Amino acid sequence: METIHTIGRRKTAVARIYLKEGNGTITINNREFANYFPTDPLQYKVKQPLALTNNEDAFDITVNVFGGGITGQAEAIRLAISRAMCKLDEENRGILKPEGLLTRDPRMVERKKYGQKKARKKFQFSKR
């Protein structure tokens, strides 16, 4: 099997993954998976597509991720892994799509407008 390369995005985070046959090792930016994502919810998010398709110990995944925060990065990696699982076997699409793992979340930070303090917050109004 050749290496499968996919991209996932979330907010401003971009994740590139390289998936190949192996024993379930996940390396993120040349760091160990458990060191990069120390909390259980983030680890669960990243491993969710692998768990749903029963491929937790079947593949080695190398990830390059940049931009955004730690949660956005975890969700970008999740999307990239989900896309790779679909490239691997088209039947995985029927498992991952109902869970919402193949949908690119379009929500982005709203821009700050001039004449205002933030995107929606205004400067304090004084009548007199």
KOLGU-4560 file (N, C-alpha, C; in nm, 3 decimals, padded with zeros to 5 digits):
<recs>
<n_xx: 00.084 n_yy: -00.119 n_zz: 00.000 ca_xx: 00.000 ca_yy: 00.000 ca_zz: 00.000 c_xx: 00.088 c_yy: 00.125 c_zz: 00.000 mol: A seq: 1 type: MET>
<n_xx: 00.056 n_yy: 00.219 n_zz: -00.088 ca_xx: 00.130 ca_yy: 00.344 ca_zz: -00.091 c_xx: 00.078 c_yy: 00.439 c_zz: 00.016 mol: A seq: 2 type: GLU>
<n_xx: 00.149 n_yy: 00.547 n_zz: 00.041 ca_xx: 00.111 ca_yy: 00.644 ca_zz: 00.141 c_xx: -00.007 c_yy: 00.727 c_zz: 00.090 mol: A seq: 3 type: THR>
<n_xx: -00.105 n_yy: 00.747 n_zz: 00.178 ca_xx: -00.221 ca_yy: 00.830 ca_zz: 00.145 c_xx: -00.201 c_yy: 00.967 c_zz: 00.208 mol: A seq: 4 type: ILE>
<n_xx: -00.219 n_yy: 01.072 n_zz: 00.128 ca_xx: -00.198 ca_yy: 01.209 ca_zz: 00.175 c_xx: -00.330 c_yy: 01.284 c_zz: 00.165 mol: A seq: 5 type: HIS>
<n_xx: -00.375 n_yy: 01.343 n_zz: 00.277 ca_xx: -00.497 ca_yy: 01.424 ca_zz: 00.276 c_xx: -00.478 c_yy: 01.550 c_zz: 00.360 mol: A seq: 6 type: THR>
<n_xx: -00.568 n_yy: 01.646 n_zz: 00.340 ca_xx: -00.563 ca_yy: 01.774 ca_zz: 00.412 c_xx: -00.695 c_yy: 01.796 c_zz: 00.482 mol: A seq: 7 type: ILE>
<n_xx: -00.688 n_yy: 01.849 n_zz: 00.605 ca_xx: -00.807 ca_yy: 01.887 ca_zz: 00.679 c_xx: -00.790 c_yy: 02.029 c_zz: 00.731 mol: A seq: 8 type: GLY>
<n_xx: -00.900 n_yy: 02.104 n_zz: 00.736 ca_xx: -00.893 ca_yy: 02.242 ca_zz: 00.785 c_xx: -01.003 c_yy: 02.267 c_zz: 00.886 mol: A seq: 9 type: ARG>
<n_xx: -00.977 n_yy: 02.359 n_zz: 00.981 ca_xx: -01.077 ca_yy: 02.403 ca_zz: 01.078 c_xx: -01.033 c_yy: 02.539 c_zz: 01.129 mol: A seq: 10 type: ARG>
<n_xx: -01.120 n_yy: 02.640 n_zz: 01.120 ca_xx: -01.085 ca_yy: 02.779 ca_zz: 01.152 c_xx: -00.958 c_yy: 02.817 c_zz: 01.076 mol: A seq: 11 type: LYS>
<n_xx: -00.849 n_yy: 02.848 n_zz: 01.142 ca_xx: -00.726 ca_yy: 02.881 ca_zz: 01.069 c_xx: -00.623 c_yy: 02.768 c_zz: 01.076 mol: A seq: 12 type: THR>
<n_xx: -00.662 n_yy: 02.653 n_zz: 01.130 ca_xx: -00.569 ca_yy: 02.539 ca_zz: 01.141 c_xx: -00.573 c_yy: 02.457 c_zz: 01.012 mol: A seq: 13 type: ALA>
<n_xx: -00.455 n_yy: 02.415 n_zz: 00.967 ca_xx: -00.443 ca_yy: 02.330 ca_zz: 00.849 c_xx: -00.359 c_yy: 02.208 c_zz: 00.887 mol: A seq: 14 type: VAL>
<n_xx: -00.414 n_yy: 02.088 n_zz: 00.860 ca_xx: -00.344 ca_yy: 01.964 ca_zz: 00.893 c_xx: -00.322 c_yy: 01.883 c_zz: 00.767 mol: A seq: 15 type: ALA>
<n_xx: -00.196 n_yy: 01.841 n_zz: 00.746 ca_xx: -00.162 ca_yy: 01.747 ca_zz: 00.638 c_xx: -00.126 c_yy: 01.615 c_zz: 00.703 mol: A seq: 16 type: ARG>
<n_xx: -00.190 n_yy: 01.507 n_zz: 00.658 ca_xx: -00.155 ca_yy: 01.377 ca_zz: 00.716 c_xx: -00.105 c_yy: 01.283 c_zz: 00.608 mol: A seq: 17 type: ILE>
<n_xx: -00.016 n_yy: 01.194 n_zz: 00.650 ca_xx: 00.040 ca_yy: 01.089 ca_zz: 00.565 c_xx: 00.011 c_yy: 00.958 c_zz: 00.634 mol: A seq: 18 type: TYR>
<n_xx: -00.074 n_yy: 00.875 n_zz: 00.572 ca_xx: -00.121 ca_yy: 00.751 ca_zz: 00.632 c_xx: -00.059 c_yy: 00.632 c_zz: 00.559 mol: A seq: 19 type: LEU>
<n_xx: 00.003 n_yy: 00.542 n_zz: 00.634 ca_xx: 00.059 ca_yy: 00.421 ca_zz: 00.574 c_xx: 00.040 c_yy: 00.305 c_zz: 00.671 mol: A seq: 20 type: LYS>
<n_xx: 00.052 n_yy: 00.183 n_zz: 00.621 ca_xx: 00.033 ca_yy: 00.065 ca_zz: 00.705 c_xx: 00.138 c_yy: 00.063 c_zz: 00.816 mol: A seq: 21 type: GLU>
<n_xx: 00.094 n_yy: 00.018 n_zz: 00.934 ca_xx: 00.186 ca_yy: 00.015 ca_zz: 01.047 c_xx: 00.118 c_yy: -00.044 c_zz: 01.169 mol: A seq: 22 type: GLY>
<n_xx: 00.154 n_yy: 00.009 n_zz: 01.287 ca_xx: 00.102 ca_yy: -00.048 ca_zz: 01.412 c_xx: 00.025 c_yy: 00.053 c_zz: 01.496 mol: A seq: 23 type: ASN>
<n_xx: -00.021 n_yy: 00.165 n_zz: 01.438 ca_xx: -00.106 ca_yy: 00.258 ca_zz: 01.511 c_xx: -00.032 c_yy: 00.376 c_zz: 01.574 mol: A seq: 24 type: GLY>
<n_xx: 00.088 n_yy: 00.407 n_zz: 01.528 ca_xx: 00.163 ca_yy: 00.520 ca_zz: 01.581 c_xx: 00.117 c_yy: 00.650 c_zz: 01.517 mol: A seq: 25 type: THR>
<n_xx: 00.092 n_yy: 00.751 n_zz: 01.599 ca_xx: 00.054 ca_yy: 00.883 ca_zz: 01.548 c_xx: 00.161 c_yy: 00.982 c_zz: 01.592 mol: A seq: 26 type: ILE>
<n_xx: 00.222 n_yy: 01.050 n_zz: 01.494 ca_xx: 00.326 ca_yy: 01.150 ca_zz: 01.520 c_xx: 00.276 c_yy: 01.284 c_zz: 01.468 mol: A seq: 27 type: THR>
<n_xx: 00.276 n_yy: 01.386 n_zz: 01.555 ca_xx: 00.228 ca_yy: 01.518 ca_zz: 01.517 c_xx: 00.342 c_yy: 01.618 c_zz: 01.530 mol: A seq: 28 type: ILE>
<n_xx: 00.381 n_yy: 01.681 n_zz: 01.420 ca_xx: 00.492 ca_yy: 01.777 ca_zz: 01.417 c_xx: 00.617 c_yy: 01.720 c_zz: 01.484 mol: A seq: 29 type: ASN>
<n_xx: 00.650 n_yy: 01.598 n_zz: 01.452 ca_xx: 00.766 ca_yy: 01.525 ca_zz: 01.506 c_xx: 00.761 c_yy: 01.508 c_zz: 01.658 mol: A seq: 30 type: ASN>
<n_xx: 00.641 n_yy: 01.512 n_zz: 01.715 ca_xx: 00.622 ca_yy: 01.488 ca_zz: 01.858 c_xx: 00.525 c_yy: 01.372 c_zz: 01.877 mol: A seq: 31 type: ARG>
<n_xx: 00.536 n_yy: 01.309 n_zz: 01.993 ca_xx: 00.447 ca_yy: 01.198 ca_zz: 02.024 c_xx: 00.304 c_yy: 01.249 c_zz: 02.041 mol: A seq: 32 type: GLU>
<n_xx: 00.207 n_yy: 01.167 n_zz: 02.000 ca_xx: 00.065 ca_yy: 01.203 ca_zz: 02.003 c_xx: 00.019 c_yy: 01.245 c_zz: 02.142 mol: A seq: 33 type: PHE>
<n_xx: 00.054 n_yy: 01.167 n_zz: 02.245 ca_xx: 00.009 ca_yy: 01.196 ca_zz: 02.382 c_xx: 00.073 c_yy: 01.324 c_zz: 02.437 mol: A seq: 34 type: ALA>
<n_xx: 00.191 n_yy: 01.361 n_zz: 02.390 ca_xx: 00.255 ca_yy: 01.485 ca_zz: 02.434 c_xx: 00.193 c_yy: 01.607 c_zz: 02.368 mol: A seq: 35 type: ASN>
<n_xx: 00.154 n_yy: 01.592 n_zz: 02.241 ca_xx: 00.099 ca_yy: 01.706 ca_zz: 02.167 c_xx: -00.042 c_yy: 01.739 c_zz: 02.213 mol: A seq: 36 type: TYR>
<n_xx: -00.124 n_yy: 01.635 n_zz: 02.234 ca_xx: -00.260 ca_yy: 01.652 ca_zz: 02.284 c_xx: -00.271 c_yy: 01.585 c_zz: 02.421 mol: A seq: 37 type: PHE>
<n_xx: -00.245 n_yy: 01.659 n_zz: 02.530 ca_xx: -00.240 ca_yy: 01.597 ca_zz: 02.663 c_xx: -00.376 c_yy: 01.559 c_zz: 02.720 mol: A seq: 38 type: PRO>
<n_xx: -00.485 n_yy: 01.622 n_zz: 02.676 ca_xx: -00.616 ca_yy: 01.595 ca_zz: 02.737 c_xx: -00.690 c_yy: 01.485 c_zz: 02.661 mol: A seq: 39 type: THR>
<n_xx: -00.775 n_yy: 01.413 n_zz: 02.735 ca_xx: -00.851 ca_yy: 01.302 ca_zz: 02.677 c_xx: -00.950 c_yy: 01.345 c_zz: 02.569 mol: A seq: 40 type: ASP>
<n_xx: -01.025 n_yy: 01.456 n_zz: 02.587 ca_xx: -01.119 ca_yy: 01.493 ca_zz: 02.480 c_xx: -01.051 c_yy: 01.520 c_zz: 02.346 mol: A seq: 41 type: PRO>
<n_xx: -00.933 n_yy: 01.583 n_zz: 02.349 ca_xx: -00.862 ca_yy: 01.610 ca_zz: 02.223 c_xx: -00.811 c_yy: 01.480 c_zz: 02.161 mol: A seq: 42 type: LEU>
<n_xx: -00.761 n_yy: 01.389 n_zz: 02.244 ca_xx: -00.715 ca_yy: 01.260 ca_zz: 02.193 c_xx: -00.831 c_yy: 01.181 c_zz: 02.134 mol: A seq: 43 type: GLN>
<n_xx: -00.948 n_yy: 01.190 n_zz: 02.199 ca_xx: -01.067 ca_yy: 01.121 ca_zz: 02.148 c_xx: -01.107 c_yy: 01.176 c_zz: 02.011 mol: A seq: 44 type: TYR>
<n_xx: -01.103 n_yy: 01.310 n_zz: 01.996 ca_xx: -01.140 ca_yy: 01.372 ca_zz: 01.869 c_xx: -01.052 c_yy: 01.322 c_zz: 01.756 mol: A seq: 45 type: LYS>
<n_xx: -00.922 n_yy: 01.314 n_zz: 01.781 ca_xx: -00.829 ca_yy: 01.272 ca_zz: 01.676 c_xx: -00.849 c_yy: 01.125 c_zz: 01.640 mol: A seq: 46 type: VAL>
<n_xx: -00.875 n_yy: 01.041 n_zz: 01.740 ca_xx: -00.887 ca_yy: 00.897 ca_zz: 01.715 c_xx: -01.027 c_yy: 00.852 c_zz: 01.675 mol: A seq: 47 type: LYS>
<n_xx: -01.124 n_yy: 00.942 n_zz: 01.678 ca_xx: -01.263 ca_yy: 00.907 ca_zz: 01.651 c_xx: -01.283 c_yy: 00.837 c_zz: 01.516 mol: A seq: 48 type: GLN>
<n_xx: -01.231 n_yy: 00.890 n_zz: 01.402 ca_xx: -01.252 ca_yy: 00.820 ca_zz: 01.275 c_xx: -01.188 c_yy: 00.682 c_zz: 01.271 mol: A seq: 49 type: PRO>
<n_xx: -01.073 n_yy: 00.666 n_zz: 01.338 ca_xx: -01.006 ca_yy: 00.536 ca_zz: 01.342 c_xx: -01.087 c_yy: 00.435 c_zz: 01.423 mol: A seq: 50 type: LEU>
<n_xx: -01.145 n_yy: 00.482 n_zz: 01.535 ca_xx: -01.224 ca_yy: 00.394 ca_zz: 01.620 c_xx: -01.352 c_yy: 00.350 c_zz: 01.550 mol: A seq: 51 type: ALA>
<n_xx: -01.418 n_yy: 00.442 n_zz: 01.481 ca_xx: -01.544 ca_yy: 00.408 ca_zz: 01.413 c_xx: -01.523 c_yy: 00.309 c_zz: 01.299 mol: A seq: 52 type: LEU>
<n_xx: -01.406 n_yy: 00.314 n_zz: 01.233 ca_xx: -01.379 ca_yy: 00.223 ca_zz: 01.121 c_xx: -01.295 c_yy: 00.102 c_zz: 01.163 mol: A seq: 53 type: THR>
<n_xx: -01.271 n_yy: 00.086 n_zz: 01.293 ca_xx: -01.194 ca_yy: -00.028 ca_zz: 01.348 c_xx: -01.054 c_yy: -00.038 c_zz: 01.288 mol: A seq: 54 type: ASN>
<n_xx: -00.984 n_yy: 00.074 n_zz: 01.279 ca_xx: -00.849 ca_yy: 00.079 ca_zz: 01.223 c_xx: -00.749 c_yy: 00.141 c_zz: 01.320 mol: A seq: 55 type: ASN>
<n_xx: -00.772 n_yy: 00.129 n_zz: 01.451 ca_xx: -00.688 ca_yy: 00.198 ca_zz: 01.549 c_xx: -00.542 c_yy: 00.152 c_zz: 01.546 mol: A seq: 56 type: GLU>
<n_xx: -00.519 n_yy: 00.023 n_zz: 01.523 ca_xx: -00.382 ca_yy: -00.031 ca_zz: 01.526 c_xx: -00.334 c_yy: -00.075 c_zz: 01.388 mol: A seq: 57 type: ASP>
<n_xx: -00.399 n_yy: -00.026 n_zz: 01.283 ca_xx: -00.365 ca_yy: -00.073 ca_zz: 01.148 c_xx: -00.273 c_yy: 00.022 c_zz: 01.072 mol: A seq: 58 type: ALA>
<n_xx: -00.269 n_yy: 00.150 n_zz: 01.111 ca_xx: -00.196 ca_yy: 00.248 ca_zz: 01.030 c_xx: -00.107 c_yy: 00.338 c_zz: 01.115 mol: A seq: 59 type: PHE>
<n_xx: 00.005 n_yy: 00.379 n_zz: 01.056 ca_xx: 00.091 ca_yy: 00.482 ca_zz: 01.114 c_xx: 00.053 c_yy: 00.614 c_zz: 01.047 mol: A seq: 60 type: ASP>
<n_xx: 00.037 n_yy: 00.718 n_zz: 01.128 ca_xx: -00.004 ca_yy: 00.848 ca_zz: 01.077 c_xx: 00.100 c_yy: 00.952 c_zz: 01.115 mol: A seq: 61 type: ILE>
<n_xx: 00.149 n_yy: 01.023 n_zz: 01.015 ca_xx: 00.240 ca_yy: 01.136 ca_zz: 01.037 c_xx: 00.163 c_yy: 01.262 c_zz: 01.002 mol: A seq: 62 type: THR>
<n_xx: 00.164 n_yy: 01.360 n_zz: 01.095 ca_xx: 00.084 ca_yy: 01.480 ca_zz: 01.078 c_xx: 00.173 c_yy: 01.604 c_zz: 01.081 mol: A seq: 63 type: VAL>
<n_xx: 00.147 n_yy: 01.697 n_zz: 00.988 ca_xx: 00.203 ca_yy: 01.832 ca_zz: 00.994 c_xx: 00.085 c_yy: 01.925 c_zz: 01.011 mol: A seq: 64 type: ASN>
<n_xx: 00.081 n_yy: 01.998 n_zz: 01.123 ca_xx: -00.031 ca_yy: 02.087 ca_zz: 01.149 c_xx: 00.021 c_yy: 02.222 c_zz: 01.193 mol: A seq: 65 type: VAL>
<n_xx: -00.043 n_yy: 02.329 n_zz: 01.145 ca_xx: -00.003 ca_yy: 02.464 ca_zz: 01.185 c_xx: -00.125 c_yy: 02.554 c_zz: 01.184 mol: A seq: 66 type: PHE>
<n_xx: -00.116 n_yy: 02.665 n_zz: 01.256 ca_xx: -00.222 ca_yy: 02.763 ca_zz: 01.261 c_xx: -00.328 c_yy: 02.729 c_zz: 01.364 mol: A seq: 67 type: GLY>
<n_xx: -00.399 n_yy: 02.830 n_zz: 01.410 ca_xx: -00.510 ca_yy: 02.809 ca_zz: 01.501 c_xx: -00.468 c_yy: 02.766 c_zz: 01.640 mol: A seq: 68 type: GLY>
<n_xx: -00.565 n_yy: 02.722 n_zz: 01.717 ca_xx: -00.540 ca_yy: 02.675 ca_zz: 01.853 c_xx: -00.539 c_yy: 02.524 c_zz: 01.858 mol: A seq: 69 type: GLY>
<n_xx: -00.529 n_yy: 02.471 n_zz: 01.978 ca_xx: -00.513 ca_yy: 02.327 ca_zz: 01.995 c_xx: -00.641 c_yy: 02.251 c_zz: 01.957 mol: A seq: 70 type: ILE>
<n_xx: -00.759 n_yy: 02.308 n_zz: 01.986 ca_xx: -00.884 ca_yy: 02.241 ca_zz: 01.951 c_xx: -00.908 c_yy: 02.244 c_zz: 01.800 mol: A seq: 71 type: THR>
<n_xx: -00.882 n_yy: 02.357 n_zz: 01.737 ca_xx: -00.895 ca_yy: 02.367 ca_zz: 01.592 c_xx: -00.801 c_yy: 02.272 c_zz: 01.521 mol: A seq: 72 type: GLY>
<n_xx: -00.680 n_yy: 02.256 n_zz: 01.575 ca_xx: -00.585 ca_yy: 02.163 ca_zz: 01.516 c_xx: -00.633 c_yy: 02.019 c_zz: 01.528 mol: A seq: 73 type: GLN>
<n_xx: -00.688 n_yy: 01.983 n_zz: 01.645 ca_xx: -00.740 ca_yy: 01.847 ca_zz: 01.666 c_xx: -00.853 c_yy: 01.817 c_zz: 01.568 mol: A seq: 74 type: ALA>
<n_xx: -00.941 n_yy: 01.914 n_zz: 01.546 ca_xx: -01.053 ca_yy: 01.893 ca_zz: 01.456 c_xx: -01.009 c_yy: 01.891 c_zz: 01.310 mol: A seq: 75 type: GLU>
<n_xx: -00.904 n_yy: 01.966 n_zz: 01.276 ca_xx: -00.849 ca_yy: 01.961 ca_zz: 01.141 c_xx: -00.787 c_yy: 01.825 c_zz: 01.114 mol: A seq: 76 type: ALA>
<n_xx: -00.717 n_yy: 01.770 n_zz: 01.213 ca_xx: -00.657 ca_yy: 01.636 ca_zz: 01.199 c_xx: -00.767 c_yy: 01.532 c_zz: 01.184 mol: A seq: 77 type: ILE>
<n_xx: -00.875 n_yy: 01.547 n_zz: 01.262 ca_xx: -00.988 ca_yy: 01.452 ca_zz: 01.254 c_xx: -01.048 c_yy: 01.450 c_zz: 01.113 mol: A seq: 78 type: ARG>
<n_xx: -01.065 n_yy: 01.568 n_zz: 01.053 ca_xx: -01.120 ca_yy: 01.575 ca_zz: 00.917 c_xx: -01.026 c_yy: 01.509 c_zz: 00.816 mol: A seq: 79 type: LEU>
<n_xx: -00.896 n_yy: 01.535 n_zz: 00.831 ca_xx: -00.798 ca_yy: 01.476 ca_zz: 00.739 c_xx: -00.796 c_yy: 01.323 c_zz: 00.750 mol: A seq: 80 type: ALA>
<n_xx: -00.802 n_yy: 01.271 n_zz: 00.872 ca_xx: -00.803 ca_yy: 01.125 ca_zz: 00.891 c_xx: -00.931 c_yy: 01.065 c_zz: 00.834 mol: A seq: 81 type: ILE>
<n_xx: -01.043 n_yy: 01.134 n_zz: 00.853 ca_xx: -01.171 ca_yy: 01.086 ca_zz: 00.799 c_xx: -01.165 c_yy: 01.078 c_zz: 00.646 mol: A seq: 82 type: SER>
<n_xx: -01.106 n_yy: 01.180 n_zz: 00.585 ca_xx: -01.093 ca_yy: 01.179 ca_zz: 00.439 c_xx: -01.002 c_yy: 01.067 c_zz: 00.391 mol: A seq: 83 type: ARG>
<n_xx: -00.896 n_yy: 01.040 n_zz: 00.468 ca_xx: -00.804 ca_yy: 00.932 ca_zz: 00.432 c_xx: -00.873 c_yy: 00.796 c_zz: 00.444 mol: A seq: 84 type: ALA>
<n_xx: -00.958 n_yy: 00.779 n_zz: 00.546 ca_xx: -01.031 ca_yy: 00.653 ca_zz: 00.562 c_xx: -01.126 c_yy: 00.629 c_zz: 00.444 mol: A seq: 85 type: MET>
<n_xx: -01.182 n_yy: 00.736 n_zz: 00.389 ca_xx: -01.270 ca_yy: 00.723 ca_zz: 00.273 c_xx: -01.191 c_yy: 00.690 c_zz: 00.147 mol: A seq: 86 type: CYS>
<n_xx: -01.070 n_yy: 00.747 n_zz: 00.135 ca_xx: -00.984 ca_yy: 00.713 ca_zz: 00.021 c_xx: -00.942 c_yy: 00.566 c_zz: 00.026 mol: A seq: 87 type: LYS>
<n_xx: -00.921 n_yy: 00.519 n_zz: 00.149 ca_xx: -00.876 ca_yy: 00.382 ca_zz: 00.170 c_xx: -00.984 c_yy: 00.283 c_zz: 00.131 mol: A seq: 88 type: LEU>
<n_xx: -01.106 n_yy: 00.306 n_zz: 00.179 ca_xx: -01.217 ca_yy: 00.215 ca_zz: 00.152 c_xx: -01.345 c_yy: 00.298 c_zz: 00.144 mol: A seq: 89 type: ASP>
<n_xx: -01.413 n_yy: 00.291 n_zz: 00.031 ca_xx: -01.532 ca_yy: 00.374 ca_zz: 00.008 c_xx: -01.647 c_yy: 00.339 c_zz: 00.103 mol: A seq: 90 type: GLU>
<n_xx: -01.647 n_yy: 00.219 n_zz: 00.161 ca_xx: -01.753 ca_yy: 00.180 ca_zz: 00.255 c_xx: -01.744 c_yy: 00.258 c_zz: 00.386 mol: A seq: 91 type: GLU>
<n_xx: -01.626 n_yy: 00.310 n_zz: 00.419 ca_xx: -01.610 ca_yy: 00.390 ca_zz: 00.541 c_xx: -01.690 c_yy: 00.519 c_zz: 00.535 mol: A seq: 92 type: ASN>
<n_xx: -01.720 n_yy: 00.564 n_zz: 00.414 ca_xx: -01.798 ca_yy: 00.687 ca_zz: 00.398 c_xx: -01.935 c_yy: 00.676 c_zz: 00.464 mol: A seq: 93 type: ARG>
<n_xx: -01.998 n_yy: 00.560 n_zz: 00.452 ca_xx: -02.130 ca_yy: 00.537 ca_zz: 00.512 c_xx: -02.127 c_yy: 00.537 c_zz: 00.663 mol: A seq: 94 type: GLY>
<n_xx: -02.011 n_yy: 00.508 n_zz: 00.722 ca_xx: -01.995 ca_yy: 00.508 ca_zz: 00.868 c_xx: -01.966 c_yy: 00.649 c_zz: 00.918 mol: A seq: 95 type: ILE>
<n_xx: -01.878 n_yy: 00.722 n_zz: 00.848 ca_xx: -01.830 ca_yy: 00.852 ca_zz: 00.895 c_xx: -01.925 c_yy: 00.967 c_zz: 00.864 mol: A seq: 96 type: LEU>
<n_xx: -01.997 n_yy: 00.960 n_zz: 00.752 ca_xx: -02.084 ca_yy: 01.071 ca_zz: 00.712 c_xx: -02.197 c_yy: 01.097 c_zz: 00.812 mol: A seq: 97 type: LYS>
<n_xx: -02.268 n_yy: 00.996 n_zz: 00.861 ca_xx: -02.375 ca_yy: 01.024 ca_zz: 00.959 c_xx: -02.323 c_yy: 01.084 c_zz: 01.090 mol: A seq: 98 type: PRO>
<n_xx: -02.197 n_yy: 01.059 n_zz: 01.124 ca_xx: -02.137 ca_yy: 01.116 ca_zz: 01.245 c_xx: -02.093 c_yy: 01.261 c_zz: 01.224 mol: A seq: 99 type: GLU>
<n_xx: -02.097 n_yy: 01.308 n_zz: 01.099 ca_xx: -02.058 ca_yy: 01.446 ca_zz: 01.068 c_xx: -01.909 c_yy: 01.467 c_zz: 01.059 mol: A seq: 100 type: GLY>
<n_xx: -01.832 n_yy: 01.360 n_zz: 01.037 ca_xx: -01.686 ca_yy: 01.371 ca_zz: 01.036 c_xx: -01.630 c_yy: 01.409 c_zz: 00.899 mol: A seq: 101 type: LEU>
<n_xx: -01.712 n_yy: 01.409 n_zz: 00.796 ca_xx: -01.664 ca_yy: 01.445 ca_zz: 00.663 c_xx: -01.705 c_yy: 01.587 c_zz: 00.624 mol: A seq: 102 type: LEU>
<n_xx: -01.769 n_yy: 01.658 n_zz: 00.714 ca_xx: -01.815 ca_yy: 01.794 ca_zz: 00.687 c_xx: -01.711 c_yy: 01.895 c_zz: 00.732 mol: A seq: 103 type: THR>
<n_xx: -01.671 n_yy: 01.983 n_zz: 00.641 ca_xx: -01.577 ca_yy: 02.090 ca_zz: 00.675 c_xx: -01.657 c_yy: 02.197 c_zz: 00.748 mol: A seq: 104 type: ARG>
<n_xx: -01.622 n_yy: 02.226 n_zz: 00.873 ca_xx: -01.692 ca_yy: 02.326 ca_zz: 00.953 c_xx: -01.656 c_yy: 02.465 c_zz: 00.901 mol: A seq: 105 type: ASP>
<n_xx: -01.752 n_yy: 02.539 n_zz: 00.844 ca_xx: -01.719 ca_yy: 02.666 ca_zz: 00.779 c_xx: -01.707 c_yy: 02.784 c_zz: 00.874 mol: A seq: 106 type: PRO>
<n_xx: -01.737 n_yy: 02.765 n_zz: 01.003 ca_xx: -01.738 ca_yy: 02.880 ca_zz: 01.095 c_xx: -01.598 c_yy: 02.937 c_zz: 01.114 mol: A seq: 107 type: ARG>
<n_xx: -01.587 n_yy: 03.068 n_zz: 01.092 ca_xx: -01.460 ca_yy: 03.138 ca_zz: 01.109 c_xx: -01.482 c_yy: 03.256 c_zz: 01.203 mol: A seq: 108 type: MET>
<n_xx: -01.374 n_yy: 03.315 n_zz: 01.249 ca_xx: -01.383 ca_yy: 03.432 ca_zz: 01.336 c_xx: -01.435 c_yy: 03.550 c_zz: 01.255 mol: A seq: 109 type: VAL>
<n_xx: -01.534 n_yy: 03.619 n_zz: 01.311 ca_xx: -01.590 ca_yy: 03.736 ca_zz: 01.243 c_xx: -01.492 c_yy: 03.852 c_zz: 01.252 mol: A seq: 110 type: GLU>
<n_xx: -01.480 n_yy: 03.927 n_zz: 01.145 ca_xx: -01.381 ca_yy: 04.034 ca_zz: 01.143 c_xx: -01.425 c_yy: 04.152 c_zz: 01.227 mol: A seq: 111 type: ARG>
<n_xx: -01.327 n_yy: 04.226 n_zz: 01.278 ca_xx: -01.353 ca_yy: 04.348 ca_zz: 01.354 c_xx: -01.393 c_yy: 04.459 c_zz: 01.257 mol: A seq: 112 type: LYS>
<n_xx: -01.497 n_yy: 04.535 n_zz: 01.292 ca_xx: -01.541 ca_yy: 04.646 ca_zz: 01.209 c_xx: -01.487 c_yy: 04.778 c_zz: 01.263 mol: A seq: 113 type: LYS>
<n_xx: -01.463 n_yy: 04.873 n_zz: 01.174 ca_xx: -01.414 ca_yy: 05.005 ca_zz: 01.216 c_xx: -01.527 c_yy: 05.077 c_zz: 01.290 mol: A seq: 114 type: TYR>
<n_xx: -01.490 n_yy: 05.163 n_zz: 01.385 ca_xx: -01.589 ca_yy: 05.235 ca_zz: 01.463 c_xx: -01.649 c_yy: 05.152 c_zz: 01.575 mol: A seq: 115 type: GLY>
<n_xx: -01.597 n_yy: 05.031 n_zz: 01.593 ca_xx: -01.645 ca_yy: 04.942 ca_zz: 01.699 c_xx: -01.526 c_yy: 04.889 c_zz: 01.776 mol: A seq: 116 type: GLN>
<n_xx: -01.556 n_yy: 04.839 n_zz: 01.898 ca_xx: -01.450 ca_yy: 04.788 ca_zz: 01.984 c_xx: -01.401 c_yy: 04.651 c_zz: 01.935 mol: A seq: 117 type: LYS>
<n_xx: -01.498 n_yy: 04.563 n_zz: 01.899 ca_xx: -01.467 ca_yy: 04.428 ca_zz: 01.848 c_xx: -01.558 c_yy: 04.401 c_zz: 01.729 mol: A seq: 118 type: LYS>
<n_xx: -01.581 n_yy: 04.273 n_zz: 01.698 ca_xx: -01.664 ca_yy: 04.241 ca_zz: 01.582 c_xx: -01.808 c_yy: 04.290 c_zz: 01.601 mol: A seq: 119 type: ALA>
<n_xx: -01.862 n_yy: 04.271 n_zz: 01.720 ca_xx: -02.000 ca_yy: 04.313 ca_zz: 01.745 c_xx: -02.013 c_yy: 04.413 c_zz: 01.859 mol: A seq: 120 type: ARG>
<n_xx: -01.916 n_yy: 04.414 n_zz: 01.951 ca_xx: -01.922 ca_yy: 04.504 ca_zz: 02.065 c_xx: -01.895 c_yy: 04.648 c_zz: 02.018 mol: A seq: 121 type: LYS>
<n_xx: -01.976 n_yy: 04.741 n_zz: 02.069 ca_xx: -01.960 ca_yy: 04.881 ca_zz: 02.034 c_xx: -01.888 c_yy: 04.955 c_zz: 02.145 mol: A seq: 122 type: LYS>
<n_xx: -01.839 n_yy: 05.075 n_zz: 02.114 ca_xx: -01.786 ca_yy: 05.163 ca_zz: 02.218 c_xx: -01.901 c_yy: 05.211 c_zz: 02.305 mol: A seq: 123 type: PHE>
<n_xx: -01.872 n_yy: 05.245 n_zz: 02.431 ca_xx: -01.978 ca_yy: 05.287 ca_zz: 02.522 c_xx: -02.046 c_yy: 05.414 c_zz: 02.469 mol: A seq: 124 type: GLN>
<n_xx: -02.179 n_yy: 05.413 n_zz: 02.474 ca_xx: -02.257 ca_yy: 05.525 ca_zz: 02.425 c_xx: -02.288 c_yy: 05.620 c_zz: 02.540 mol: A seq: 125 type: PHE>
<n_xx: -02.265 n_yy: 05.747 n_zz: 02.517 ca_xx: -02.295 ca_yy: 05.848 ca_zz: 02.618 c_xx: -02.395 c_yy: 05.948 c_zz: 02.560 mol: A seq: 126 type: SER>
<n_xx: -02.510 n_yy: 05.961 n_zz: 02.627 ca_xx: -02.613 ca_yy: 06.049 ca_zz: 02.575 c_xx: -02.575 c_yy: 06.197 c_zz: 02.601 mol: A seq: 127 type: LYS>
<n_xx: -02.515 n_yy: 06.223 n_zz: 02.716 ca_xx: -02.477 ca_yy: 06.362 ca_zz: 02.751 c_xx: -02.329 c_yy: 06.372 c_zz: 02.781 mol: A seq: 128 type: ARG>
</recs>
